[in-house]
Amino acid sequence: MRLLRALPVLLLLNGTASQANTFCCEDNSGRRVCSDALPTICFDRAYRELSPGGRVVWEVEGPLSPEQRTRRNTELRAARERAGAEATARRRDQVLLESYANVSELDRRRDRELANVDGEIRAARARETALREQLATFTKKLPANGNPPKALQENINTLESEINAIQSVIQGKERESRAITERFKADRKRYVELVGPTTSTQPR
């Protein structure tokens, strides 16, 4: 009689056990090891907890090897760099859209900046021409033989230094002009991509 009363309890316990989740991992040979309690061999490696229906309800990664940690850190760093680059690109796009009502306004801005730099280049070249004329005047005064007067040589040296300096300025301004052209070329292309070829010519 006592055994009959205990039978429903045993059946209930067996039914509960059959519905328990299962823990699985792979041993050193790659063989799958599973149990309704986490197997000892799974303590230091990746394992999964599966529902009675076989669905993964929890997944735990095992400890990483030094090579895996290095690879993961590299991947995380690359992902952060990509995210940063994408955020920067979005900010640039927003600034571009807020800066110009249409592509014609962008073109006018480019032309103004180029005109300013071109004016500086013309002024520098005019200064170079004047310096070279002065240098030619002093050079004609050099004696055919012997050392030139100290003051004359100092004037020549000063003019040559100024000419070299102004040439560096001109080269820098020419690089700046090319950079402006390339920057506005890229901005114009991106602007049209953002607003469309038709909308880009109309005020927004």
JOCOR-V316255 format. One record per pair of residues at least 12 apart in sequence whose C-alpha atoms are under 8 Angstrom apart, sorted by sequence separation. I is the first residue (numbers start at 1). GAP is how many residues later the second one is. D is the distance in whole Angstrom. If there is no record, write none. Layout:
I | GAP | D
I | GAP | D
This chain:
22 | 12 | 6
23 | 12 | 5
47 | 12 | 6
48 | 12 | 6
22 | 13 | 5
23 | 13 | 6
46 | 13 | 8
47 | 13 | 5
22 | 14 | 4
23 | 14 | 6
24 | 14 | 7
27 | 14 | 7
46 | 14 | 5
47 | 14 | 7
138 | 14 | 7
21 | 15 | 6
22 | 15 | 7
23 | 15 | 5
24 | 15 | 8
27 | 15 | 8
46 | 15 | 4
47 | 15 | 7
20 | 16 | 6
22 | 16 | 8
23 | 16 | 7
26 | 16 | 8
45 | 16 | 7
46 | 16 | 4
25 | 17 | 6
45 | 17 | 4
46 | 17 | 8
138 | 17 | 8
139 | 17 | 7
24 | 18 | 8
44 | 18 | 6
45 | 18 | 6
138 | 18 | 7
44 | 19 | 7
25 | 20 | 7
25 | 21 | 6
26 | 21 | 8
135 | 21 | 6
25 | 22 | 4
24 | 23 | 6
25 | 23 | 7
23 | 24 | 7
24 | 24 | 5
135 | 24 | 6
23 | 25 | 6
24 | 25 | 7
134 | 25 | 8
135 | 25 | 7
23 | 26 | 5
24 | 26 | 8
22 | 27 | 6
23 | 27 | 6
132 | 27 | 8
21 | 28 | 7
22 | 28 | 5
131 | 28 | 6
21 | 29 | 6
22 | 29 | 6
21 | 30 | 5
22 | 30 | 7
20 | 31 | 7
21 | 31 | 6
131 | 31 | 8
132 | 31 | 7
20 | 32 | 6
131 | 32 | 7
19 | 33 | 6
18 | 34 | 8
128 | 35 | 6
128 | 38 | 6
127 | 39 | 8
128 | 39 | 7
125 | 41 | 8
124 | 42 | 6
124 | 45 | 7
125 | 45 | 7
124 | 46 | 6
121 | 49 | 6
121 | 52 | 6
120 | 53 | 8
121 | 53 | 7
118 | 55 | 8
117 | 56 | 7
117 | 59 | 8
118 | 59 | 8
117 | 60 | 6
114 | 63 | 6
114 | 66 | 7
113 | 67 | 8
114 | 67 | 8
110 | 70 | 7
110 | 71 | 7
110 | 74 | 6
107 | 77 | 8
106 | 78 | 8
107 | 81 | 8
106 | 82 | 7
103 | 85 | 7
103 | 88 | 7
103 | 89 | 7
96 | 91 | 7
97 | 94 | 7
96 | 95 | 7
93 | 97 | 8
102 | 97 | 8
103 | 97 | 5
104 | 97 | 7
93 | 98 | 8
102 | 98 | 5
103 | 98 | 6
102 | 99 | 5
103 | 99 | 8
102 | 100 | 6
93 | 101 | 8
101 | 101 | 8
102 | 101 | 5
101 | 102 | 5
102 | 102 | 7
101 | 103 | 5
